[in-house]
Amino acid sequence: MVSGKVRGLFGISLLAVAAISAAADLPTFKLEMKDGVLNPARIAVPAGQKIKIEIHNLGQSAAEFESVQLRKEKVLAPGAQSFVVIAPLQPGEYKFFDDFHTQAQGVIVAK
């Protein structure tokens, strides 16, 4: 019984490592969020290719990367960084915003 649980945990660990490794190989784009300001507010990415967006919250308050169109959201504490992986996109524009600072609006442009 114990060995089954250990095997299960080991398998989950391997999947997590594989997912992180795969994300490391993706085209990566950086986004800085700082108290309602997005830099850049427009991110050009290749269409038809999975991508990674590294998000850094440089502000003094929490920030949330959110895109309804892409069905992605990521909350970051002040000073935190994380990333989201986005499935291959069709050419077009995909809006995102900081849910904690509604004036902060951005767009991902897939070409």
ROBAMI-848785 format. One record per atom (N, C-alpha, C, O, CB): y, z, x; residue in one letter. Coordinates in steps of 0.001 Angstrom, whole numbers, plus 524288, in hexadecimal, padded with zeros to 5 digits. Each point is the difference from the previous one (the first is absolute). Glycine has a CB too. Example, Ala and Ser with C-alpha at 12.3 -4.5 7.8 and 13.67 -1.06 7.14 Angstrom:
7E9C681E7883386A;804A6800007FC86A;804B08000080384A;7FFED802998040CA;7FB7E802457F490A;808AF7F85280606S;804A68003C80334S;80442802DA7FCFES;80454800A9801FDS;7F9387F6F6802A3S;
END
This chain:
7FB598000080333M;804A7800007FCCDM;804EF8000080365M;8039B7FCF47FF14M;7F770807C27F9E0M;805147FEAE80AEAV;8048A8003E80372V;800967FAE6802FEV;804577FE018008BV;7FA9C80BB780046V;7FCBD7F42880121S;800637FB3280309S;802077FB797FCA8S;802AE7FC8E80205S;7F5F880693803A9S;806237FCD57F54FG;802167FBFF7FC7EG;805E1800647FF79G;802BD7FC0D7FFEEG;7F4DD803FB7FB41G;80A54804C180472K;805AC800D27FFB2K;8029B7FE6480514K;804297FD977FFF6K;7FA81809C57F9B8K;7FEE57F9F880AAFV;8022C7FE9180516V;800227FA178008EV;803E27FDD0801CEV;7F8C980A8F8021DV;7FF137F5047FA88R;7FFF17FA408003AR;804477FDB17FC95R;802927FC3C80186R;7F3CC803F180030R;80A67802137F9A8G;8041A7FE1B7FC7CG;805658009A80259G;803307FC697FFB8G;7F72D805DA7F8C6G;806B080240809D3L;80510800E780287L;800B77FC5E804A3L;804447FDF5800DEL;7FB8480B647FC44L;7FC0C7F5D8805DAF;800487FC7480474F;801367FA737FE31F;803247FD468026AF;7F682808638027DF;803DD7F8B07F6DEG;800FA7FACD7FDDDG;805977FF5A7FE26G;802747FBF9800F0G;7F442803977FC75G;80B468046380000I;805787FFDE7FE35I;803A97FFBE804AAI;803D77FD1B7FFECI;7F9CA808017F803I;801337FDEB80C29S;8033D7FFF5804B8S;800147FA968027CS;8041B7FE22801ACS;7F9D180B557FFCDS;7FD867F4037FEC3L;7FFC77FAC080238L;803357FC237FCD6L;802A27FCA78023BL;7F48A8055C80144L;808A67FE667F762L;803267FC947FCABL;805CB800DB800F1L;802FE7FC3F80046L;7F5EE803D27F906L;808AF804D280735A;8058180130800F6A;801C37FDC380534A;8043A7FDBA80053A;7FAF180A6C7FA5CA;7FDB47F8708095DV;801477FDD980528V;8004D7FA0E7FFB6V;803857FDA780249V;7F81480A0080220V;800C97F5EB7F8D7A;800077FA4E7FF75A;804E67FE2A7FD29A;802527FC0E80179A;7F3E2803EB7FE72A;80B5F802D67FC0DA;804B57FE867FD10A;804DE8007D8035FA;803697FC9D7FFD6A;7F84B8064B7F7E3A;804A48013B80B4EI;80487800C180379I;800067FBD08042FI;804207FDE080145I;7FBC680BD17FD15I;7FB947F518803CFS;7FF997FBFB80402S;801A17FAB07FDD6S;802D27FD1580294S;7F5F8807FA801BCS;805717F9B27F6FBA;8016D7FB017FD93A;805D97FFBF7FF03A;802617FBE6800C9A;7F4C78038F7FB0DA;80B33804D180279A;805A6800167FF00A;8030E7FF4080507A;804477FDCE7FFEBA;7FA46808187F871A;7FF537FBE480C04A;802B37FF78804FEA;8005D7FA4A801B3A;803807FEA380301A;7F95A80A457FF7DA;7FFA87F3C17FBAED;7FFE07FA8B80193D;8034E7FC6E7FC89D;8005D7FB538010FD;7F6D08065C8026AD;80B2F800607F882L;802F57FCD57FC44L;805827FED4801F2L;80226802FE80318L;7F89E800F07F5B2L;807957F7AD80568P;805867FF218010AP;8030A8049F7FDB9P;7FF4F801637FB73P;7FF907F4A780472P;8047780C4C80348T;8029E804DC7FE88T;805E37FF417FFC5T;802597FD8680363T;7F66680795800B2T;809907FD197F7D9F;805A07FFB87FF28F;80200805917FF5AF;7FD778033D7FD82F;801EC7F3BB7FE43F;8052480A2080675K;8021E8054B7FFECK;804368007E7FBD8K;8032A7FC777FF3AK;7FAD48048480A4EK;801FE8037E7F3CBL;803F4801427FC14L;801E18058580105L;7FCDF803A380051L;7FF107F6477F8FBL;80934806B780737E;802578052E8008EE;802AD801707FAE8E;802C77FCD77FDACE;7FE7C801E280C0FE;7FDDE806147F496M;8027B802077FB45M;80331804BC801B3M;7FE028037B802A8M;7FAA07F9427F742M;80C588035E80488K;80362804548019AK;803BF801567FB97K;804147FD887FF5DK;7FB3D7FFBE80A17K;7FF3B806B07F382D;803648021E7FBE7D;802607FBC27FC8AD;804B77FFFB7FF10D;7FD3D80777806D6D;7FAD07F5007F83CG;801C57FBFB7FC62G;8017E7FADC80279G;801F67FC867FD52G;8010180A927FD46G;7FC287F85780A74V;801277FB15802B3V;7FAE77FDDF80237V;7FD19802CB8029FV;80C2F8001F7FF9BV;7F5AA7F8167FCB1L;7FB587FD5C801F5L;8017F7FC588046BL;803CE7FD187FF91L;7F7EB803897F79DL;801517FF7D80D10N;801187FC9980469N;7FADD7FDCF8020EN;7FCE7802EF80238N;80B3C8023980015N;7F6DC7F5D27FD0DP;8031E7FC2F7FD1EP;7FEE68005A7FA23P;7FBFF802107FE53P;803FC7F80780989P;8039F803E17F525A;7FF4A7FFD97FA54A;7FD1C7FB037FE63A;7FE537FF7F7FB86A;809E7805D580347A;7F7367F70A804D4R;7FD3B7FB147FF02R;7FC0A7FF3D80464R;8016D7FFC080496R;806707FC3B7F6AER;7F332803A88034AI;7FBD47FF73803DFI;7FD3A7FAD47FF05I;7FDAD7FF3F7FBDCI;8012B80A9E804DCI;801607F2978030AA;7FD5D7FAF17FF94A;7FA8D8008B80258A;7FF69801BE80472A;809387F9497FC08A;7F35A803767FC7FV;7FA8C80079801B1V;7FD327FAD37FF0AV;801BE7FCD37FCD6V;7FE3F80CE880132V;7FBA77F56F804B8P;7FD047FB387FF05P;7FCFD8005E7FAD8P;7FD8B803FB7FEE0P;801AC7FA9980AD1P;800FD7FD4A7F33BA;7FCF67FFCD7FB27A;7FA3F7FF3E80159A;7FEAB7FDC38040BA;8090F7FE867F6F4A;7F4E68059F8018CG;7FA707FF2180099G;7FD628032E8043EG;7FB987FED68018AG;8061E7F87C7FB3FG;800F680CB680522Q;7FDD38032780434Q;800E3805C97FEE4Q;80449801877FE72Q;7FD447F728807F1Q;7FA7F80A837FA63K;8008C805A77FF5DK;803DE801F880417K;7FFED7FE3D80479K;7F6CB802A37F7F7K;80CAD802CC80206I;803FE8020D80390I;8002B805F37FFC2I;7FDD88026E7FC75I;807677F55680272I;7FD5A80A7B804EFK;800E2805A08002CK;805D8800ED80089K;8029E7FD7680322K;7F4748043A800EBK;80AF5801FA7F8DDI;805778018F80081I;80011805AB801D0I;7FE23803807FD48I;804DD7F6217FB9BI;7FF318073780BCCE;800AC8054580210E;80511802267FDCEE;8041F7FD948007FE;7F6D780053807D4E;804B88069D7F544I;804858025F7FD72I;80179804FA802E8I;7FCB58035F800F2I;800AB7F8D57F64AI;807968043680A29H;802058049C802B2H;804638024C7FCB2H;803BE7FD457FEB3H;7F9D77FF0C80A3FH;801FF808A37F5B3N;80435802A27FD2DN;80360802D680400N;7FE8A80422801F9N;7FBE37FCED7F5CEN;80A137FCB180961L;8039B80240803C7L;803EE803A87FD77L;8034F80239802B0L;7FB9A7F5D7802B8L;800C6808977F57EG;803DA8030D7FD1AG;7FEF2805D77FFF0G;7FC35801F18023AG;8051D7F64C7F864G;8023C80A7D802B5Q;7FFAF805A77FF69Q;7FD478019B7FAF5Q;7FF2B804A37FF0AQ;808F57FC1A8062EQ;7F67B7FB5F7F788S;7FD5A8011E7FB0CS;7FB287FC877FF8BS;7FF647FC35802E4S;80936806627F8D2S;7F40B7FEC1800ABA;7FB417FCEE7FF25A;8016B7FA797FE4EA;804257FF147FDBEA;7F6E6809127FFD3A;801747F4368038FA;800AB7FA8F7FE6CA;7FACD7FE1B7FDC9A;7FBD7801FE8015DA;80B317FC6480590A;7F94B7FDBC7F5A3E;7FB3A7FDC17FDD5E;8005E7FA107FFEDE;803327FDC47FD2FE;7FB6E80A487FD59E;7FE177F56B80892F;7FF727FA607FFBDF;7FCEA7FEE27FB09F;7FBB3802067FF46F;8049E7FCCA80ABBF;801EA7FDF47F296E;7FD317FEAD7FB38E;800FE7FA537FE8FE;8045F7FE0980066E;7FC4580B457FC89E;7FB267F4178015FS;800567FAB67FDF4S;7FC727FFA97FB42S;7FB3E8008E8006FS;806C97FBA380888S;8004E802E77F28DV;7FCF87FF637FB38V;7FCD67FAF78004DV;7FB6D7FFE87FE86V;80B588051B7FC4EV;7FBAB7F6CA80717Q;7FD597FAF880062Q;7FB318004080384Q;7FBFB7FDA17FED4Q;80C947FE047FFB0Q;7F7DE80738805C4L;7FBB78004F803C9L;7FC54804927FEF1L;7FBF18008980286L;809E97FB5980402L;7FB9E8076A7F5B4R;7FCF1804B07FEB1R;7FF1B80372804CBR;7FBA0801A280126R;7FFFF7F95D7F7AAR;808A980608809ECK;7FFDB80350804AFK;804278042D7FF97K;804487FF0B7FE07K;7F85C7F98380769K;8021280C1B7FC71E;803DE8041A80091E;7FE41803B08044DE;7FB5C80110800B0E;807367FE387F5D0E;80147802A180C5CK;7FEE78038780457K;8049E803B18007EK;8046A7FE4B800DEK;7F5FC7FAF3803DFK;8049980BD17FAB8V;8040C804038007DV;7FFF5802028059AV;7FBE2801118023DV;80347801807F42CV;8058B7FDEC80BD0L;80082801F78054CL;803E98047D8002FL;8044B7FF9F7FDE0L;7F9787F780805A8L;800BA80D0F7FEFEA;803868046A800E7A;804157FE6480404A;7FF487FC1C802BBA;7F99280A707FB22A;80B727FC6580289P;803E27FECC8040EP;7FD707FFDE80565P;7FD198038F8016FP;809F3800A27F918P;7FA0D7F7B28086CG;7FDEB7FF6F80542G;7FA727FDDB80046G;7FE017FF1480447G;807B68082D7FE16G;7F7C87F7F27F936A;7FA8D7FE2D7FFF5A;7FFB37FA1580094A;803CA7FD307FF16A;7F9C780A6C7FB46A;7FDDA7F69D8072CQ;7FEF07FA638002BQ;7FA807FF087FE09Q;7FC8C8034E80088Q;809A67FB728070AQ;7F90C7FCAA7F625S;7FAF07FE7C7FDF0S;7FFF57FA157FF90S;8035F7FD5B8022DS;7FB8B80B387F8DDS;7FD487F55E80228F;7FFD37FA577FF44F;7FD457FEBA7FAE0F;7FD278032C7FDC6F;802C47FB6A80BFBF;801167FC987F475V;7FD287FDD67FB90V;7FDCD7FAC7801B8V;802777FD25802FDV;803528077E7F656V;7F5957FA23804C7V;7FD947FAEF800FBV;800627FCF07FAF0V;7FEAD801F67FBD0V;7FB16801A780B27V;8080C7F7967F977I;800D97FCB97FB6AI;7FC717FB3C80056I;7FFD27FD4A803F7I;80991805CC7FB40I;7F3D07FBFB7FC8DA;7FC6A7FB8E7FFA7A;803137FAEC8009EA;804BF7FFF47FF41A;7F5278052C7FAD7A;803727F69D80744P;802AA7FAF88008EP;8034F7FEB77FB2AP;7FE3C800817FB8FP;7FA737FC6D80A3CP;80C118016D7FB35L;803B87FEDB7FBCCL;800A27FA257FF3EL;7FFBD7FCF8803BAL;804F080B607FE32L;7FC287F6207F93EQ;801907FAA47FED3Q;805B87FF6F801B1Q;802D7803E080022Q;7F6AF7FB5A7F829Q;808357FC00808FFP;8058C7FF5680148P;803658020A7FB89P;7FEE57FF117FB6AP;7FEF97F91280A2BP;8063780A9E7FBD3G;8038D802287FC18G;8029C804F1801E0G;7FF8A8017C8048DG;7FAFA7FAA47F490G;8083C8066780354E;802D7804C980132E;7FDA38048A7FD01E;7FEAB7FF847FB68E;809877FB5C80648E;7F7508098B800FBY;7FDA0804B77FDD3Y;803B680492800FAY;801108016880479Y;7F5B47FB167FD03Y;80B2A805C87FA50K;803D58043880071K;7FD69805208017FK;7FB8C801117FE8AK;80A057FA777FAD9K;7FD5A807A780998F;7FE6C8055A8011BF;804E58035E7FFE4F;8045B7FDF88002DF;7F3D87FF1C80552F;8071C808097FA37F;80478803827FFAAF;7FE7480575801CBF;7FB63801368009DF;808547F97E7F7FDF;800378088A80838D;7FF358058880132D;80097802E37FADAD;80452800647FDEDD;7FF147FED080B83D;7F85F802CB7F483D;8000C802767FAD4D;80355804F27FFD6D;80199801AB7FBC9D;7F58A7FAAE802B7D;809EF8060680608F;8034B804AA8002BF;805C57FEB28009AF;803588035B7FF2DF;7F53080174804A5F;808A87F6607FD9BH;8056A7FE2B800ACH;800467FA9F7FD67H;7FF347FC0480292H;802338091B80614H;7FFB77FAC87F24DT;7FF797FB357FCEET;8038B7FB88801CBT;7FEF87FB797FEBET;7FE9B80A2C7F9DFT;806917FB8E80A4CQ;803647FBD0801EEQ;7FD677FCF380468Q;801B47FBAD8013DQ;806198099F7FC3CQ;7F42F7FCD4804E0A;7FD5A7FD788046CA;7FBFA7FC107FDE9A;7FBBA801757FE58A;80596806A68075AA;800277F2F17FA6EQ;7FCC87FBBF7FDFBQ;7FEF87FC2180459Q;8037F7FEBE8030EQ;80032802677F3E5Q;7F7817FCF880953G;7FEB07FC25803FEG;7FC6A7FBD17FDD4G;7FE67800357FB78G;802A38069B80B63G;7FDB87F5617FC70V;7FC987FBBE7FE54V;7FCA37FE41804A4V;801D47FF9A8046EV;804CC7FD797F4B9V;7F476801EC805AAI;7FC777FD92803C1I;7FFAB7FA427FE7CI;7FEC87FEBB7FB86I;7FBF4809BA80608I;806577F41780225V;7FFE77FA637FEF2V;7FB577FDAC802E4V;7FFCA8000A804CEV;80A1F7FF967FA01V;7F25F7FE5A7FE2FA;7FB5F7FD888023CA;800E47FA2580033A;8012C7FD8C7FC09A;7F8F4809A38008DA;8054F7F6938081CK;800C07FA56800BEK;7FB297FDA78027BK;7FFD37FB4A800F5K;809E6805EC7FFFFK;
END
